[in-house]
């Protein structure tokens, strides 16, 4: 076998191993949990409908903090797709005109622009 066809790799390979992150390094989870605690404390101090809304928001953030990383990424992707899908351009004619810009006006083939006549 020829020497130049052998792939030499250093140790350790990045493809071998668990590849998972430890739960303590998930910054989004810790920030959501801290925000949930702050909203819960603020909501319990207020004895009104705004306090109830803060407690509900704290519950939503706590639920987000306890969900798995893969689930959060999938939900975020679905939300982004849904938000992009609902956008309708304000002027449909202007949007289609901008989309067809290079094909709408072909360049001239003559070298002069003045009309002699």
N, C-alpha and C positions, 0 to 999 in steps of 0.2 A: 504494500500500500504506500502510496506517495505521502511524504511528510507534510506537504502543503495542504492536504485535504483534512487533516486532523485538527479538530477544534480544541485548543488548550484553554481551560478555564481555571481561574483561581478558586481557592476555597475560602469561605463557604459560598455556595451558590445561593442567589437570592430566590430561586425557584423552589429550593428545598427548605422547608420549615413551615411553621404554622401560619405566618402571614397575618395573624390577627392582632389587633391592638388590645392593650389591657383596658379594662373599664375605667381606670382612674385617669386615663389620658384623654378622655372624651370631653373636650372643653365645652361643646354645645350643651351636653347633658348637665354639667355642673352649673353653667350660666342659667339654664332654664330652671334648675332646682332652686338656685339662689333667688331668681326673680319670682318664682312661685312663693317662696317663703316671705319675701318682701310684700307681695300683693296680699297674701293671706293675713299678715300682721296688720297691714293698713286697712284691709276690709273688715277685720274683726274689731278694730278700734271704732270704726264708724258704724253706727246702728241705724243705717238708712238703706235706701234702695241702691245708692252708689256703692255702699259697702258690700252689698250683696253681689253687685256686678264685679267688684274686685275679687271677691271670694270665688266666683265662677271662673274668672280669668286665671286665678291661682290654680284652680283645679285643672284647667286646660293646660297650663304650663307644667304642672306636676305630671299629667298624663304624657305630655311630650317628653319630659325628662326620663320617664320610666320605660319608654318604648325603645326597641332595638334600633341601632344605627341604620340597618338596611331598610327598616320600615319608615324611618324618618326621611331617608333619601328618596324612597319610592313615593311617599306622600308629597314631598316637595316637588318632585318631577311632575306628578299629576296636576298639582296646583299651577305650576308654571305653564303647562300645556293648556289647561283650562283657561287661564288668563289670556294667553296669546290667541286662543281660538275665538274668544268673544270680542276681540278688537275688530272693529269695522272702520275702515278709513272714512274720514269725514266727507271727502269728495271722491267718489268712485272713479269719475272721469279723469281727474288729475292723477290719481294713483295709477290707473292703467296707462296714461300718457307717459308718466315717469318710468314705468316698467318697460315700455317699448321705445325708449328714447333713441338708442343707436340705430334702430331699423326705420324710424320714422322719417329722418332727413338724411338722404344719401349725399355724400360729398360730390361737388361738381367735377366734371372731367375736363373742362376747358381751363387754360392757363390764365385767361384774362377775365375780369369781372365787369369791364365797361362794355356798353353796347355802342357799336359804331354803326351809324346808319344814316 
